[in-house]
């Protein structure tokens, strides 16, 4: 059986439809739904006080992650912003700035750090974990197109206008490497209703046992407030170091994490998760 790591993991799905893009306005409901979640914090798994660094998405700053960081802090984590202003795309200066920020927090607390990234911020988080696996505890991405191709995003033209290294100039070998999960426990939170990037580019295709995908639904722009995201983050971050287990929501919560999007609404015909499940089943026999 051919290993999935030997395959081309770059996703070539078409960008989300205009209908899904216009429907991103429903993110306001995700933000509103975060309010009752705040009252439920005490019933969720509590943190062990380890540091967590949160990365904002493209065109956003740490202001966009403030509610999420406050939520994590209330759960018992040392939640931090990235202190690098607006995320205007990749640059070498930004890369070294993020490395320094991760190193600074690890040295301050004397323990490994968890990285949480929203959209493009999650792509950065994965690459930092790939470079510094000895000091990163785990990575959690939220709608991050780490397996994406320019055709799979509704904002790739804007991205190329501002980033120091345009997507089209990135070597294919780099993009292929980026599509593989970093060598630490990794969780990809995704929504098939994503109107910004193709959802297929935001999921992991791997046979590793410490790599998983969790469907959280909702809008791309609302992932930082989405109640299902908040539940998943509380569960994933609360795992003791070195004792990672796949996400298994309680029985009464399972309907919350199912995919309720009809196929006619979701763009693309290929589902990389179905193909990956088939590979995993054959590898176990």
Steps between C-alpha positions, in 0.01 A plus 500: 500500500635839401553727798305829498823687568621406153199655329441851376309654792453845347128557458371628165135551588329803353445804719172515696192614310373859510204372699726371776710815487194721546382272778811586704286772656356231725820531701312757708287215634813309599616807692164531674500130585828546687323697774308208655815288468672728749254390766585135436877532543499352849348177366771452237842331539726741684852598401831413664642852467731420207563779245288531186586736214214606271565613140250722312383446144589692183430874516430471874686597816500368855182699565310234308627230736442692825167327589653159427808575708286619790297180477817289514635706789177443694539126444843510662756562225763767456348627174712747302472713188767500235599873533579532128228736385278417204548173315569629148639179359836331522828687538842394624486767772166362618636147498789587729269709716270204557793272581625751754155530656468123543850474645435791736189340649660157535799649681273713720293205624751218467259263327369411156249724327180423309438690176150596383460664160199645320508469119843618373613519862460124522727452199768698685444298818552171317826617346633625833418162654681334212811710568486478881330169591698468824325799657152477346245289687230488231352697210133582440395669177164663422409510132865516398573427130829319557436272201369779279564602142429856374185371330358385834471845661278802446769735632815375327525807274486731802754279678743530209465880506630531856718200577877520457507159335199456264340158499585449133872544576510241776683182386271204452728297725434749781124482449512122493699491824260751658211263430648236731417534871778619732665242729279586800136415584290696252128578482330668204165666569309553177158585359358377172308827486824700470446792261860627498712193423418154368427284801693213337819704539444539877496131596784261576561198277724281713517152647666622820312424821565842652348692209126567474225708339193635679204646314370808682266654242425869480670777304873543443488852645325375812736218594658700782160523672332177385368305806606166346852639455500609863391156617764328288775734618412441865516124446818492292706741710407326826674176401803424718827536314600173337150350541331620182182318397262553205207730559186318616214732594254379758195318367265796531754727324561280195225666289681833545807371315325329210506644152157648435589671172321346198726401213321734258614797707863396539732554205715223359430131454808352665512427869860433613377365833311211338808399301716526812262278702527233234880511518490474880265200491724315255812581702339343809414173325 
